Amino acid sequence: MNATNRGCIFACRLARAAQYGALIPMAVLLLSLRLPAQQPDAAAKQQMIQEKVAALKQSLAQNQAALKQYTWTETTEISMKGEVKKRSQKECHYGPDGKVQKTSIAGDDQPQQQKEQAEGRRGRRGGGAVKEKIVEKKVGEVKDYMEDVVALVHQYVPPDPAKIQAAAKSGKAVPERSAEGGLTALTFKDYAKAGDQLSLGFDPVAKKIRTYKVASYLEKPEDAVSLTVSFDSLPDGTNYPKETILDAKAKQIQVKMNNSGHKKAGQ
């Protein structure tokens, strides 16, 4: 091979290497151009969630401040297999610590008392002291379960701005599509306990919660319960949870809570 041919081959190889060498930085440049397009989208989504959560928290704080002027009656009915086992009423108001204070209203537990008396009489007639103890134990276990279910309701109602903020801050607030037009739909995961889910529909114009649903459990996830809350407004526009219904299907227990008779202090 003469010097001329060798020079041509070397020049061709050099040109080809330069061509491939140029492709690498070009590919890197193209990849780098894609990244900024994704980052603003994620940032914009997070900003949108924070704005919605801020509007929701502001509304909750305003409603809580307005409700502090009121006293009202909370009526609770606990049913098992469709039969009312316990009915209670409590007078409620916000205390100095910002938490709802409740005072039992006398003479509010007749269904449960009558049931326990009937169970006791049947136990004594049908097998003496041993059967009576078994019946009492069963009644006690059901009563404890009912009390746990009622306590669970109070972990979610009324909605807690601090828990909502904590879920949002940890990235567990997710915007959803709302079936009702105009509502801001948000889902908060791990709201009160690991694995639970709170979904609500917020009206940003009226600044009121319209829909409110919870999927939770008692001690174990398989002991699932569902919670639905309907909201209403007082004459001055204050939004409040009017009715709460909790279903514990595993035990066939349902809890209904109604808030009514709102009166401003001194009236």
Backbone as CSV, one residue per row, in Angstrom:
resi,resn,N_x,N_y,N_z,CA_x,CA_y,CA_z,C_x,C_y,C_z
1,MET,0.869,-1.193,0.000,0.000,0.000,0.000,0.897,1.231,0.000
2,ASN,0.646,2.155,-0.929,1.493,3.331,-1.016,1.081,4.366,0.012
3,ALA,1.860,5.378,0.120,1.657,6.428,1.127,0.368,7.178,0.882
4,THR,0.003,7.305,-0.387,-1.230,8.057,-0.713,-2.455,7.327,-0.197
5,ASN,-2.501,5.986,-0.442,-3.644,5.181,0.028,-3.747,5.174,1.543
6,ARG,-2.529,5.032,2.170,-2.543,5.030,3.633,-3.064,6.353,4.173
7,GLY,-2.740,7.430,3.530,-3.209,8.753,3.963,-4.710,8.885,3.819
8,CYS,-5.268,8.307,2.738,-6.724,8.376,2.526,-7.472,7.582,3.580
9,ILE,-6.941,6.357,3.876,-7.593,5.514,4.882,-7.580,6.193,6.243
10,PHE,-6.452,6.773,6.603,-6.327,7.453,7.896,-7.296,8.632,7.984
11,ALA,-7.429,9.360,6.871,-8.324,10.524,6.858,-9.767,10.088,7.014
12,CYS,-10.125,8.963,6.335,-11.500,8.461,6.446,-11.815,8.027,7.867
13,ARG,-10.878,7.296,8.464,-11.074,6.836,9.843,-11.182,8.014,10.810
14,LEU,-10.401,9.012,10.597,-10.416,10.194,11.454,-11.763,10.913,11.349
15,ALA,-12.272,11.003,10.107,-13.564,11.669,9.890,-14.693,10.879,10.551
16,ARG,-14.612,9.512,10.423,-15.647,8.665,11.000,-15.623,8.771,12.533
17,ALA,-14.433,8.773,13.111,-14.300,8.905,14.569,-14.852,10.238,15.040
18,ALA,-14.560,11.266,14.255,-15.070,12.601,14.624,-16.593,12.614,14.577
19,GLN,-17.174,11.880,13.554,-18.631,11.824,13.415,-19.248,11.142,14.623
20,TYR,-18.704,9.948,15.017,-19.221,9.222,16.185,-19.010,10.024,17.458
21,GLY,-17.870,10.685,17.537,-17.582,11.490,18.723,-18.563,12.622,18.887
22,ALA,-19.045,13.147,17.781,-20.002,14.253,17.851,-21.371,13.769,18.275
23,LEU,-21.699,12.486,17.953,-23.018,11.954,18.314,-23.187,11.825,19.813
24,ILE,-22.127,11.471,20.540,-22.221,11.258,21.986,-22.611,12.532,22.725
25,PRO,-21.870,13.631,22.547,-22.309,14.850,23.242,-23.665,15.340,22.773
26,MET,-24.014,15.054,21.486,-25.328,15.475,21.001,-26.434,14.708,21.729
27,ALA,-26.220,13.364,21.925,-27.213,12.553,22.639,-27.351,13.022,24.069
28,VAL,-26.208,13.321,24.695,-26.252,13.838,26.072,-27.022,15.138,26.136
29,LEU,-26.812,15.991,25.134,-27.511,17.274,25.090,-29.016,17.075,24.951
30,LEU,-29.427,16.133,24.072,-30.850,15.881,23.882,-31.496,15.348,25.156
31,LEU,-30.791,14.437,25.852,-31.333,13.902,27.105,-31.466,14.980,28.163
32,SER,-30.489,15.854,28.210,-30.537,16.920,29.215,-31.654,17.911,28.933
33,LEU,-32.030,18.036,27.659,-33.112,18.954,27.325,-34.463,18.443,27.801
34,ARG,-34.606,17.105,27.983,-35.878,16.540,28.415,-36.128,16.741,29.908
35,LEU,-35.077,16.725,30.710,-35.235,16.774,32.157,-35.943,18.026,32.661
36,PRO,-35.593,19.216,32.238,-36.285,20.391,32.738,-37.777,20.373,32.431
37,ALA,-38.192,19.672,31.364,-39.609,19.635,31.015,-40.397,18.825,32.029
38,GLN,-39.773,17.796,32.658,-40.447,16.969,33.635,-40.471,17.638,34.999
39,GLN,-39.376,18.271,35.371,-39.272,18.865,36.695,-40.302,19.958,36.948
40,PRO,-40.528,20.883,36.037,-41.557,21.886,36.274,-42.945,21.283,36.413
41,ASP,-43.256,20.172,35.682,-44.547,19.526,35.804,-44.762,19.000,37.211
42,ALA,-43.772,18.320,37.761,-43.872,17.791,39.121,-43.980,18.919,40.133
43,ALA,-43.200,19.966,39.928,-43.244,21.111,40.841,-44.591,21.809,40.773
44,ALA,-45.133,21.929,39.555,-46.432,22.584,39.391,-47.540,21.768,40.051
45,LYS,-47.457,20.437,39.940,-48.457,19.566,40.566,-48.403,19.693,42.081
46,GLN,-47.194,19.694,42.625,-47.042,19.822,44.070,-47.538,21.173,44.557
47,GLN,-47.260,22.205,43.767,-47.730,23.548,44.115,-49.257,23.607,44.110
48,MET,-49.874,22.938,43.135,-51.331,22.900,43.053,-51.925,22.217,44.280
49,ILE,-51.318,21.097,44.689,-51.806,20.370,45.869,-51.686,21.237,47.110
50,GLN,-50.559,21.911,47.263,-50.344,22.760,48.433,-51.356,23.902,48.492
51,GLU,-51.686,24.461,47.340,-52.674,25.540,47.309,-54.064,25.043,47.712
52,LYS,-54.421,23.842,47.227,-55.720,23.275,47.575,-55.780,22.931,49.055
53,VAL,-54.708,22.364,49.585,-54.661,22.013,50.998,-54.724,23.275,51.862
54,ALA,-54.037,24.333,51.425,-54.055,25.592,52.177,-55.463,26.179,52.231
55,ALA,-56.186,26.131,51.096,-57.570,26.631,51.062,-58.470,25.802,51.966
56,LEU,-58.267,24.481,51.967,-59.048,23.583,52.817,-58.771,23.865,54.286
57,LYS,-57.500,24.004,54.650,-57.140,24.275,56.043,-57.721,25.603,56.515
58,GLN,-57.678,26.600,55.664,-58.232,27.906,56.024,-59.732,27.802,56.287
59,SER,-60.424,27.043,55.438,-61.859,26.858,55.613,-62.164,26.131,56.912
60,LEU,-61.403,25.077,57.208,-61.608,24.325,58.441,-61.371,25.193,59.668
61,ALA,-60.335,26.017,59.622,-60.035,26.901,60.751,-61.143,27.928,60.962
62,GLN,-61.658,28.477,59.870,-62.737,29.456,59.975,-64.011,28.826,60.532
63,ASN,-64.325,27.617,60.066,-65.521,26.943,60.561,-65.377,26.554,62.022
64,GLN,-64.190,26.117,62.400,-63.960,25.752,63.798,-64.106,26.975,64.697
65,ALA,-63.571,28.112,64.239,-63.701,29.346,65.022,-65.162,29.745,65.161
66,ALA,-65.942,29.576,64.094,-67.364,29.928,64.150,-68.130,28.981,65.065
67,LEU,-67.788,27.680,65.019,-68.482,26.696,65.847,-68.188,26.880,67.335
68,LYS,-67.107,27.536,67.665,-66.776,27.772,69.069,-67.808,28.667,69.753
69,GLN,-68.614,29.347,68.959,-69.664,30.197,69.523,-70.916,29.389,69.878
70,TYR,-70.949,28.119,69.462,-72.169,27.328,69.558,-72.072,26.203,70.590
71,THR,-73.245,25.804,71.067,-73.428,24.521,71.736,-74.398,23.715,70.872
72,TRP,-74.302,22.397,70.922,-75.192,21.569,70.114,-75.345,20.195,70.766
73,THR,-76.276,19.416,70.241,-76.540,18.077,70.770,-76.058,17.019,69.790
74,GLU,-75.267,16.095,70.296,-74.797,14.964,69.502,-75.596,13.724,69.911
75,THR,-76.284,13.131,68.951,-77.074,11.927,69.193,-76.398,10.743,68.509
76,THR,-76.111,9.707,69.293,-75.416,8.533,68.768,-76.286,7.297,68.924
77,GLU,-76.437,6.563,67.835,-77.160,5.290,67.856,-76.231,4.193,67.353
78,ILE,-76.113,3.136,68.137,-75.287,2.000,67.746,-76.196,0.802,67.514
79,SER,-76.128,0.253,66.307,-76.979,-0.875,65.936,-76.131,-2.103,65.632
80,MET,-76.696,-3.257,65.948,-76.053,-4.525,65.614,-77.083,-5.407,64.926
81,LYS,-76.766,-5.841,63.721,-77.684,-6.641,62.904,-79.030,-5.929,62.733
82,GLY,-78.964,-4.607,62.588,-80.157,-3.823,62.324,-80.949,-3.430,63.555
83,GLU,-80.546,-3.888,64.729,-81.268,-3.578,65.966,-80.474,-2.576,66.803
84,VAL,-81.139,-1.506,67.257,-80.472,-0.482,68.062,-80.110,-1.066,69.419
85,LYS,-78.816,-1.039,69.733,-78.334,-1.567,71.007,-78.099,-0.460,72.031
86,LYS,-77.766,0.709,71.523,-77.459,1.801,72.435,-77.775,3.128,71.775
87,ARG,-78.366,4.018,72.552,-78.663,5.371,72.079,-78.230,6.353,73.166
88,SER,-77.442,7.316,72.794,-76.963,8.302,73.771,-76.998,9.702,73.181
89,GLN,-77.125,10.682,74.058,-77.096,12.087,73.658,-76.111,12.841,74.550
90,LYS,-75.393,13.744,73.928,-74.421,14.548,74.667,-74.516,16.011,74.234
91,GLU,-74.372,16.870,75.212,-74.310,18.302,74.911,-72.857,18.665,74.628
92,CYS,-72.618,19.329,73.510,-71.249,19.582,73.053,-70.945,21.074,72.926
93,HIS,-69.691,21.389,73.151,-69.183,22.736,72.893,-67.653,22.670,72.873
94,TYR,-67.040,23.671,72.293,-65.581,23.729,72.260,-65.059,24.297,73.573
95,GLY,-64.038,23.623,74.125,-63.414,24.085,75.357,-62.275,25.044,75.080
96,PRO,-61.663,25.581,76.139,-60.547,26.535,75.985,-59.347,25.950,75.241
97,ASP,-59.219,24.612,75.282,-58.087,23.962,74.610,-58.340,23.719,73.129
98,GLY,-59.523,24.157,72.638,-59.839,23.986,71.229,-60.412,22.629,70.880
99,LYS,-60.657,21.791,71.888,-61.228,20.469,71.652,-62.693,20.453,72.068
100,VAL,-63.469,19.570,71.439,-64.900,19.478,71.744,-65.091,18.824,73.104
101,GLN,-65.817,19.499,73.978,-66.159,18.974,75.297,-67.581,18.429,75.239
102,LYS,-67.805,17.253,75.837,-69.110,16.600,75.759,-69.604,16.238,77.157
103,THR,-70.884,16.508,77.393,-71.522,16.165,78.660,-72.733,15.290,78.380
104,SER,-72.766,14.106,79.008,-73.875,13.184,78.781,-75.181,13.772,79.289
105,ILE,-76.233,13.536,78.532,-77.576,13.945,78.919,-78.245,12.754,79.597
106,ALA,-78.813,12.960,80.778,-79.365,11.864,81.584,-80.506,11.168,80.854
107,GLY,-80.669,9.867,81.162,-81.783,9.091,80.616,-81.678,8.829,79.135
108,ASP,-80.448,8.577,78.630,-80.260,8.473,77.187,-79.872,7.077,76.718
109,ASP,-79.944,6.058,77.605,-79.381,4.763,77.242,-80.379,3.619,77.429
110,GLN,-81.645,3.859,77.177,-82.674,2.877,77.462,-82.559,1.597,76.629
111,PRO,-82.354,1.647,75.323,-82.292,0.398,74.548,-81.248,-0.578,75.072
112,GLN,-80.053,-0.097,75.419,-78.997,-0.975,75.902,-79.351,-1.550,77.270
113,GLN,-79.880,-0.722,78.149,-80.235,-1.196,79.475,-81.305,-2.277,79.397
114,GLN,-82.305,-2.055,78.577,-83.371,-3.038,78.444,-82.839,-4.347,77.876
115,LYS,-81.932,-4.260,76.914,-81.374,-5.460,76.296,-80.571,-6.267,77.313
116,GLU,-79.728,-5.583,78.105,-78.911,-6.268,79.086,-79.774,-6.956,80.135
117,GLN,-80.844,-6.277,80.559,-81.740,-6.879,81.540,-82.403,-8.121,80.967
118,ALA,-82.848,-8.056,79.715,-83.487,-9.208,79.078,-82.507,-10.364,78.928
119,GLU,-81.248,-10.071,78.544,-80.248,-11.121,78.404,-79.984,-11.787,79.751
120,GLY,-79.933,-10.976,80.799,-79.694,-11.515,82.134,-80.812,-12.431,82.579
121,ARG,-82.045,-12.031,82.315,-83.184,-12.856,82.716,-83.178,-14.182,81.962
122,ARG,-82.881,-14.144,80.666,-82.851,-15.373,79.889,-81.736,-16.295,80.374
123,GLY,-80.597,-15.684,80.772,-79.484,-16.479,81.264,-79.836,-17.197,82.548
124,ARG,-80.518,-16.514,83.441,-80.873,-17.141,84.711,-81.893,-18.251,84.529
125,ARG,-82.825,-18.059,83.564,-83.844,-19.075,83.338,-83.267,-20.288,82.618
126,GLY,-82.260,-20.084,81.752,-81.854,-21.153,80.848,-80.607,-21.901,81.230
127,GLY,-80.027,-21.742,82.420,-78.834,-22.509,82.724,-78.077,-22.004,83.924
128,GLY,-78.673,-21.114,84.675,-78.061,-20.698,85.916,-76.895,-19.756,85.754
129,ALA,-76.016,-19.775,86.773,-74.936,-18.794,86.884,-73.918,-18.902,85.754
130,VAL,-73.606,-20.130,85.303,-72.585,-20.320,84.264,-73.006,-19.659,82.962
131,LYS,-74.239,-19.924,82.538,-74.715,-19.328,81.299,-74.840,-17.821,81.432
132,GLU,-75.222,-17.377,82.626,-75.343,-15.933,82.846,-73.988,-15.250,82.680
133,LYS,-72.923,-15.876,83.166,-71.583,-15.301,83.035,-71.149,-15.253,81.566
134,ILE,-71.506,-16.309,80.814,-71.165,-16.339,79.387,-71.864,-15.198,78.659
135,VAL,-73.153,-15.017,78.986,-73.932,-13.943,78.362,-73.345,-12.588,78.722
136,GLU,-73.012,-12.403,79.994,-72.443,-11.135,80.446,-71.114,-10.850,79.753
137,LYS,-70.298,-11.892,79.571,-69.011,-11.718,78.892,-69.210,-11.295,77.442
138,LYS,-70.170,-11.960,76.782,-70.441,-11.629,75.383,-70.950,-10.202,75.254
139,VAL,-71.873,-9.834,76.146,-72.405,-8.469,76.126,-71.290,-7.470,76.377
140,GLY,-70.382,-7.800,77.300,-69.262,-6.905,77.604,-68.327,-6.727,76.428
141,GLU,-68.049,-7.835,75.700,-67.168,-7.757,74.532,-67.784,-6.901,73.436
142,VAL,-69.082,-7.085,73.203,-69.774,-6.283,72.192,-69.765,-4.806,72.589
143,LYS,-69.986,-4.548,73.869,-69.997,-3.169,74.352,-68.635,-2.514,74.158
144,ASP,-67.560,-3.264,74.476,-66.204,-2.732,74.291,-65.937,-2.438,72.818
145,TYR,-66.376,-3.337,71.949,-66.180,-3.139,70.512,-66.921,-1.896,70.048
146,MET,-68.144,-1.724,70.542,-68.932,-0.542,70.173,-68.232,0.738,70.612
147,GLU,-67.676,0.718,71.805,-66.972,1.902,72.309,-65.735,2.200,71.465
148,ASP,-65.044,1.138,71.019,-63.874,1.328,70.147,-64.289,1.939,68.806
149,VAL,-65.436,1.500,68.289,-65.923,2.022,67.015,-66.266,3.503,67.142
150,VAL,-66.924,3.869,68.244,-67.266,5.276,68.468,-65.996,6.116,68.597
151,ALA,-65.000,5.599,69.305,-63.734,6.316,69.447,-63.060,6.507,68.098
152,LEU,-63.187,5.511,67.217,-62.600,5.629,65.881,-63.246,6.766,65.096
153,VAL,-64.551,6.918,65.226,-65.244,8.017,64.540,-64.613,9.351,64.911
154,HIS,-64.305,9.520,66.189,-63.779,10.799,66.662,-62.348,11.060,66.185
155,GLN,-61.686,10.032,65.631,-60.366,10.263,65.042,-60.468,10.954,63.682
156,TYR,-61.657,10.908,63.091,-61.838,11.459,61.740,-62.834,12.625,61.683
157,VAL,-63.685,12.738,62.689,-64.713,13.780,62.690,-64.644,14.549,64.006
158,PRO,-64.510,15.886,63.960,-64.383,16.709,62.755,-62.987,16.567,62.127
159,PRO,-62.829,16.919,60.847,-61.515,16.827,60.191,-60.490,17.716,60.887
160,ASP,-59.285,17.200,61.007,-58.211,17.877,61.734,-57.238,18.551,60.758
161,PRO,-57.136,19.879,60.779,-56.215,20.575,59.865,-54.763,20.117,60.017
162,ALA,-54.349,19.788,61.261,-52.963,19.362,61.486,-52.678,18.024,60.803
163,LYS,-53.624,17.086,60.867,-53.437,15.788,60.221,-53.443,15.937,58.701
164,ILE,-54.282,16.824,58.205,-54.331,17.076,56.765,-53.001,17.649,56.281
165,GLN,-52.459,18.594,57.039,-51.176,19.199,56.681,-50.052,18.169,56.742
166,ALA,-50.081,17.297,57.758,-49.033,16.279,57.892,-49.056,15.313,56.715
167,ALA,-50.256,14.903,56.290,-50.366,13.998,55.145,-49.866,14.669,53.867
168,ALA,-50.219,15.944,53.695,-49.788,16.675,52.500,-48.269,16.873,52.491
169,LYS,-47.718,17.182,53.652,-46.283,17.441,53.754,-45.461,16.192,53.454
170,SER,-46.005,15.029,53.809,-45.291,13.771,53.567,-45.576,13.191,52.182
171,GLY,-46.258,13.976,51.335,-46.521,13.543,49.966,-47.642,12.543,49.830
172,LYS,-48.561,12.503,50.805,-49.646,11.533,50.792,-50.999,12.175,50.511
173,ALA,-50.972,13.358,49.918,-52.194,14.018,49.449,-52.238,13.908,47.934
174,VAL,-53.317,13.342,47.418,-53.425,13.068,45.987,-54.689,13.710,45.432
175,PRO,-54.571,14.551,44.396,-55.775,15.114,43.771,-56.494,14.055,42.953
176,GLU,-57.801,14.040,43.038,-58.604,13.070,42.306,-59.621,13.792,41.432
177,ARG,-60.198,13.054,40.491,-61.296,13.601,39.702,-62.579,13.546,40.513
178,SER,-63.313,14.616,40.530,-64.564,14.669,41.287,-65.745,14.359,40.384
179,ALA,-66.670,13.533,40.907,-67.881,13.213,40.145,-68.804,14.423,40.061
180,GLU,-68.649,15.341,40.999,-69.461,16.550,41.016,-68.627,17.711,40.492
181,GLY,-69.148,18.397,39.499,-68.409,19.494,38.883,-68.137,20.627,39.851
182,GLY,-66.954,21.208,39.735,-66.606,22.363,40.549,-65.978,22.045,41.886
183,LEU,-65.973,20.770,42.289,-65.406,20.404,43.584,-63.925,20.056,43.446
184,THR,-63.160,20.417,44.455,-61.770,20.008,44.559,-61.735,18.687,45.308
185,ALA,-61.341,17.616,44.638,-61.317,16.290,45.258,-59.892,15.964,45.690
186,LEU,-59.735,15.619,46.959,-58.430,15.280,47.501,-58.538,13.984,48.301
187,THR,-57.516,13.145,48.185,-57.437,11.923,48.968,-56.179,11.976,49.823
188,PHE,-56.341,11.733,51.120,-55.223,11.740,52.066,-55.003,10.321,52.578
189,LYS,-53.808,9.799,52.353,-53.471,8.454,52.805,-52.716,8.522,54.131
190,ASP,-52.910,7.488,54.955,-52.288,7.437,56.290,-52.668,8.676,57.096
191,TYR,-53.928,9.048,57.052,-54.414,10.258,57.727,-54.357,10.116,59.251
192,ALA,-54.983,9.066,59.800,-54.991,8.852,61.241,-54.191,7.622,61.646
193,LYS,-54.085,6.652,60.738,-53.307,5.443,60.999,-52.809,4.881,59.669
194,ALA,-51.776,4.068,59.745,-51.166,3.523,58.530,-52.176,2.692,57.741
195,GLY,-52.296,3.004,56.458,-53.160,2.234,55.580,-54.567,2.764,55.439
196,ASP,-54.932,3.797,56.187,-56.273,4.354,56.028,-56.299,5.349,54.874
197,GLN,-57.491,5.820,54.532,-57.643,6.746,53.414,-58.853,7.637,53.634
198,LEU,-58.618,8.927,53.546,-59.693,9.911,53.675,-59.853,10.625,52.340
199,SER,-61.064,10.626,51.807,-61.354,11.296,50.536,-62.435,12.347,50.758
200,LEU,-62.192,13.541,50.275,-63.182,14.600,50.466,-63.327,15.455,49.218
201,GLY,-64.500,16.057,49.100,-64.780,16.996,48.020,-64.992,18.369,48.614
202,PHE,-64.154,19.311,48.215,-64.178,20.660,48.777,-64.637,21.655,47.728
203,ASP,-65.604,22.487,48.099,-66.111,23.539,47.201,-65.267,24.786,47.407
204,PRO,-64.367,25.122,46.461,-63.456,26.260,46.665,-64.156,27.613,46.597
205,VAL,-65.326,27.657,45.977,-66.065,28.923,45.882,-66.803,29.203,47.195
206,ALA,-67.590,28.218,47.639,-68.323,28.367,48.898,-67.420,28.129,50.109
207,LYS,-66.232,27.549,49.862,-65.277,27.224,50.918,-65.898,26.287,51.947
208,LYS,-66.498,25.197,51.441,-67.158,24.227,52.306,-66.886,22.808,51.822
209,ILE,-66.830,21.880,52.768,-66.710,20.470,52.424,-68.072,19.951,52.007
210,ARG,-68.117,19.255,50.886,-69.379,18.711,50.375,-69.464,17.197,50.547
211,THR,-68.351,16.497,50.329,-68.337,15.042,50.486,-67.158,14.650,51.368
212,TYR,-67.347,13.547,52.117,-66.317,13.150,53.086,-66.453,11.654,53.350
213,LYS,-65.440,10.868,52.934,-65.496,9.423,53.104,-64.155,8.915,53.638
214,VAL,-64.248,7.881,54.460,-63.055,7.301,55.076,-63.087,5.787,54.935
215,ALA,-61.940,5.211,54.595,-61.745,3.764,54.638,-60.678,3.496,55.694
216,SER,-61.069,2.811,56.774,-60.137,2.606,57.885,-60.362,1.223,58.489
217,TYR,-59.869,1.026,59.712,-59.997,-0.258,60.398,-59.804,-0.025,61.896
218,LEU,-60.145,-1.042,62.697,-59.946,-0.927,64.140,-58.523,-1.366,64.512
219,GLU,-58.355,-2.581,64.964,-57.020,-3.018,65.360,-56.204,-3.559,64.186
220,LYS,-56.878,-4.277,63.286,-56.190,-4.891,62.160,-56.850,-4.469,60.847
221,PRO,-56.075,-4.379,59.764,-56.635,-3.968,58.468,-57.803,-4.819,57.996
222,GLU,-57.817,-6.104,58.372,-58.930,-6.950,57.944,-60.235,-6.621,58.678
223,ASP,-60.116,-5.901,59.791,-61.308,-5.456,60.524,-61.711,-4.087,59.978
224,ALA,-62.075,-4.079,58.705,-62.287,-2.821,57.979,-63.595,-2.143,58.369
225,VAL,-63.568,-0.821,58.325,-64.767,-0.014,58.549,-64.804,1.085,57.494
226,SER,-66.012,1.516,57.154,-66.186,2.639,56.232,-66.933,3.744,56.952
227,LEU,-66.609,4.963,56.594,-67.186,6.128,57.273,-67.611,7.146,56.230
228,THR,-68.856,7.612,56.351,-69.380,8.640,55.451,-69.964,9.772,56.276
229,VAL,-69.605,10.991,55.913,-70.080,12.162,56.649,-70.780,13.109,55.687
230,SER,-71.962,13.554,56.056,-72.670,14.577,55.277,-72.612,15.893,56.049
231,PHE,-72.343,16.963,55.329,-72.199,18.279,55.950,-73.402,19.163,55.617
232,ASP,-73.644,20.132,56.503,-74.719,21.094,56.294,-74.231,22.455,56.773
233,SER,-75.048,23.471,56.552,-74.667,24.829,56.936,-75.682,25.418,57.911
234,LEU,-75.183,26.161,58.880,-76.027,26.912,59.808,-76.469,28.211,59.128
235,PRO,-77.446,28.920,59.712,-77.932,30.160,59.089,-76.838,31.185,58.773
236,ASP,-75.766,31.207,59.583,-74.688,32.170,59.328,-73.656,31.648,58.336
237,GLY,-73.920,30.453,57.753,-73.013,29.899,56.748,-71.968,28.940,57.281
238,THR,-71.921,28.755,58.586,-70.936,27.850,59.176,-71.195,26.414,58.732
239,ASN,-70.149,25.756,58.254,-70.229,24.370,57.783,-69.969,23.423,58.954
240,TYR,-70.783,22.374,59.090,-70.593,21.439,60.197,-70.996,20.027,59.777
241,PRO,-70.421,18.993,60.422,-70.797,17.612,60.105,-72.170,17.297,60.686
242,LYS,-73.155,17.152,59.821,-74.532,16.934,60.274,-74.774,15.482,60.658
243,GLU,-74.356,14.556,59.781,-74.579,13.138,60.071,-73.343,12.327,59.703
244,THR,-72.986,11.427,60.598,-71.863,10.529,60.387,-72.366,9.098,60.483
245,ILE,-72.030,8.275,59.489,-72.431,6.870,59.500,-71.184,6.007,59.340
246,LEU,-70.960,5.132,60.315,-69.832,4.209,60.262,-70.367,2.784,60.191
247,ASP,-69.842,2.013,59.243,-70.232,0.616,59.077,-69.041,-0.293,59.343
248,ALA,-69.212,-1.192,60.329,-68.228,-2.246,60.593,-68.876,-3.554,60.156
249,LYS,-68.697,-3.904,58.899,-69.434,-5.021,58.315,-69.056,-6.362,58.917
250,ALA,-67.813,-6.509,59.355,-67.387,-7.786,59.924,-68.199,-8.146,61.160
251,LYS,-68.573,-7.139,61.931,-69.356,-7.357,63.155,-70.826,-6.996,62.968
252,GLN,-71.184,-6.550,61.764,-72.552,-6.118,61.469,-73.002,-5.014,62.432
253,ILE,-72.079,-4.100,62.680,-72.348,-2.977,63.585,-72.339,-1.675,62.786
254,GLN,-73.306,-0.837,63.082,-73.389,0.481,62.451,-73.544,1.546,63.528
255,VAL,-72.828,2.648,63.331,-72.912,3.779,64.246,-73.409,4.993,63.475
256,LYS,-74.445,5.630,64.002,-74.963,6.865,63.413,-74.830,7.987,64.429
257,MET,-74.246,9.086,63.979,-74.114,10.270,64.829,-74.755,11.458,64.133
258,ASN,-75.611,12.156,64.840,-76.257,13.353,64.309,-75.970,14.533,65.213
259,ASN,-75.595,15.648,64.607,-75.406,16.897,65.346,-76.554,17.843,65.015
260,SER,-77.215,18.353,66.041,-78.398,19.194,65.817,-78.561,20.177,66.970
261,GLY,-79.555,21.052,66.823,-79.887,21.982,67.896,-78.802,22.992,68.206
262,HIS,-78.120,23.472,67.172,-77.039,24.448,67.405,-77.600,25.769,67.938
263,LYS,-76.993,26.229,69.032,-77.378,27.506,69.629,-76.124,28.278,70.002
264,LYS,-76.158,29.561,69.758,-75.022,30.376,70.159,-75.057,30.559,71.677
265,ALA,-73.877,30.632,72.246,-73.764,30.760,73.704,-74.549,31.984,74.172
266,GLY,-75.313,31.788,75.225,-76.083,32.898,75.797,-77.487,33.008,75.244
267,GLN,-77.819,32.187,74.236,-79.156,32.247,73.658,-80.080,31.223,74.320
